[in-house]
Amino acid sequence: MRYTPVELRHIRIGRALRGYKRADTDRLIEDIADSFEEVWRERGELADKLEDVESVLSEVKQRESLLATTLVSAQKVAADAKEQAEREAELILAEAHQEARSITRVAQAERERLFAEARRVETLLRTALGMVEESRTELPAAEPPPEQWPKREDTREFQAVTPEEPPKLPPVQPLAPVQEEEEEEPPAPGRDFAWG
């Protein structure tokens, strides 16, 4: 049977002829009751502390669960962000390579066009030089040199010159048809054009 401290204080032990001394027995019961009361109080305090500790533990477990959920969520967001950044970087790199190839193709086409234009201009210049050479050989003997202009030091005013009749020019020869040259080999390395 379990006793409380108050019940211990009110216990009356029966008397016998040669029983215990009443004063000593009452003092012993009183000491036991005090001791039991102190233990009972400590037990109550410990129960209260245990209840507080359990509530704190419950709160800590909730926080731990929340932190674990947050950490997992943050890791997932970081992994998703990393994957998205890698996909965007690959896309930007692919677009840059495509743009570089496009620019290279345009530059090569422009280079080829300029080489063709240079060959055409070279052909025209050769033809013009050939015509000049031909016209020099067909001109009559050397004409007297034209009259010299006055020197800079001469400050006299010029008199007006009125020609009596316009000068005669040599007849113009018709141009020979331009023959297209065979495909020329590309210019030598380190040179842009192959002149003459």
Buried (B, 14 or more C-beta within 10 A) or exposed (E): EEEEBEEBBEEEEEEEEEEEEEEEEBEEBEEBBEEBBEEBEEEEEEEEEEEEEEEEEEEEEEEEEEEEEEEEEEEEEEEEEEEEEEEEEEEEEEEEEEEEEEEEEEEEEEEEEEBEEBBEEBBEEBBEEEEEEEEEEEEEEEEEEEEEEEEEEEEEEEEEEEEEEEEEEEEEEEEEEEEEEEEEEEBEEEEEEEEE
